[in-house]
């Protein structure tokens, strides 16, 4: 089931949509479908994991669910890579979100124009759009 969410962290509002949440023994599995090149657990970076870790926070704090597995499901070859963030990783994620939001507010970021500009909500006002 796809499920939208809004979460408030301090004075920052994050909105998103979880691709799928399945009931499994002992809790839920959060699944994010990917169309890109499949990765292995050892090749996933912290940046790769961040989206699913946010979903882990949302599942617990907004939906009242207990995630037991976070999974990237690669559609190109139907493979899956799963992990679960530890509490210390989730706290570090909160700190990272706070810091990044502070940098955005202070306009301390480097734009990364590219194909994704086409889908950006701010493309009409962004001086860096392509």
N, C-alpha and C positions, 0 to 999 in steps of 0.2 A: 504494500500500500504506500503510495506517495503521500507525504505529509508536510505541509507548510508550517513555519514557526516564526516567532518573533521573540528574541531574548534581549534583555537589558543588562548590560554590564557597566556598572557605575552610571555614567550619563551617555553611554553609547548604545544605540539600538541596532541589533543585527537581525536581518531577515534572511530566510532561506527556505529551501525545500529539500527534504530528505527523499531520495529515490525510493527506498523500500525499507520497511521494518518488519521482520518476521519473528514470530514467537518460536523460541527454541527451548530446550531443557534448561531451566535455571534462569531464564531471562529472555532477552531479545538479541537478534543479530541485525545490525544496521548495514545495509548494502548500498554501495554507490556504483552505478554502472559507468564504465569508461569505454570510450571508443578509440583511444590512442594505443600506442605500443604497450603491450603487457610488460609488467615489471614483476620482479621477485621480491620477497620480503627483505632480503639483504640489499636490494637496490632502491628501496623506498627511502626517500629523504624525510626529514622532519617537515619540510614544506609540503611534500606529498601527503603526509599523514594528517596535516592540520585540519583539512576539511572534515574528515571523519571524526577527528577528536572533538571538533566543535559539535558535531552531531551527537557524540557521546555525552557531552555536557547537556545539550538540549534534551536528549532522551531522559536523562535523570532529573534535571531541574524543571523542565517544562511539562514533559509528558508523563513523568512519574514512573518511568520504565527503567529496568536495570540491564544495560548492555553487557553481554558476555563475549561478544565478538563484533569487530568492525571489519568489513570486507569490501575490497575492490573487486568487482566482477568485470573482467575484460571481455567485451563482446566480440572482438576480432577472433579470439581462439577459445572462448568460453572458459578461461582459467580464472581462478580466484586466489587472492592473497588476503590473509586475515591477520589481525593483531588486536590488542586491546591496550589502551593507554592506562598507565598507572596514575595514582592520585597526584604524585609530584609532577608528572608531565602535564596533567590538566591544570594545575596551579601555575606552572610556567606558561602554559598557553594563555591563561587569563592575563598574566603580566605582559605577554607579547601583544595581545590584542589591545590592551590599554596603551602600551607604548606606541604601537602603530597608529592608533586613532589619534593620539596626541601629535604625532608627526604630521598626519593628514591635516588636522586642524591648524597646525602651524605652517602648513604648506611646505613641509620639509620632506619631499619625496621626489624621486626621479620618475617622470612619466615614461611609460613603455608603450608607445603607439604601435599598433599592428593590426592584424586582421580582427582582433577582438573588439576594436573600436566600433565596428559595425553594430555590435550588440550592446554597447555601453549606454546606460541611461543618461549619461552626461555628454554625449557626443555633440549635441547641438550647441553647447556652450564651451566646450573644451578647446583651447587653442592648439592642442597637440593632436587632435583627431586626424585620422587618415581616411 
